[in-house]
């Protein structure tokens, strides 16, 4: 029998579900920033090629996002969640077996596909969970997306330790990929519980308050928000790909790198409570605009100064904001569409997000290979985020309509 909504452990379910975000973004995508410097040094990569690896990951994410609506209809979100998590774990393990750029790029693309399946399915389940407890919907959504921080913080602790233990071995960075694969596999096993419970509770969510009953998703209704979110994809990924490399160029040691990345990850987790009220109150693009603008400030700081307190402030601000940008688009869909159209809306935002991420890493890497280096590349990322803020500010709520 389905579990009645009042008996569901909403917070524990959201936290367990957040392991999906930890795997799909926190580990599968962002751990690469920690491994980029040793891989680049060992394999002789330019910054353009190093950035192309994350561009490949974003391309895979786009392909996965395009396929997700079709797969969601045939498999359902819970199967897609667990299948994506398992595939991501396999891709992480395989990455450690290659040194040639071609196969490594292929693995990054495949991991991006898996990440999209996992992240979108998890976002839809989080939105449904929020609908079962509307007064805490913003917090529950934020907890899911904030799970990315668990992956980032865990990677910050795991990767340096494994690299130190494997020092002296050929391609020591491969051992870090294998360790991360084990972490992904453990998280996948733990995801089975929220997937099972939410599958049993499916269909019990009431319509979102004020949502237009039966109104389908239309690109024209969300065009400013979609454009602003695409620029978020362009801007934020440059920071997450190259900030560790920039800190190493500035002379920050291993302990400082671990501290910076772990604090960034913990700030992601904390962001779920910081911005929950903002996501609950606003039906338009104001949260997306504000968060993009703050993210631009965080991205610019390490480009203009190497002062350690300001660099740490950059990491804390970035971590405290960037996954809430993602949550703000899910909240925008949840506020303005009936539940039957949430999957389509979330997929559309994910597609433009992925398209932006394809552009960002290669452009920033290309700029970093020229005069001004990584600092100039991050300045361009900040400009993209501020443009995204201006675009998102123009997003208005959809007109409310009375139920039929």
Buried (B, 14 or more C-beta within 10 A) or exposed (E): EEEEBEEBEBBEBBBBBBBBBBBBBBBBBBBBBBBBBBBBEBBEBEBBBBBBBBBBBBBBBBBBBBBBBEBBEEBBBBBBBBBBBBBBBBBBBBBBEBBEBEEBBBBBBBBBBBBBBBBBBBBBBBBBBBBBBBEBBBBBBBBBBBBBBBBBBBBBEBBBEBBEEBEEEEBBBBBBBBBBBEBBBEBBEBBBBBBEBBBBBEEBBEBBEEBBBEBEBBEEBBEBBBBBBBBBBBBBBBBBBBBBBBBBBBEBEEEBBBBBBBBBBBBBBBBBEBBBEBBBEBBBBBBBBBBBBBBBBBBBBBBEBBEBEEBBBBBBBBBBBBBBBBBBBBBBBBBBBBBEBBBBBBBBBBBBBBBBBBBBBBBBBBBBBEEEBBBBBBBBBBBBBBBBBBBBBBBBBBEEEEEE
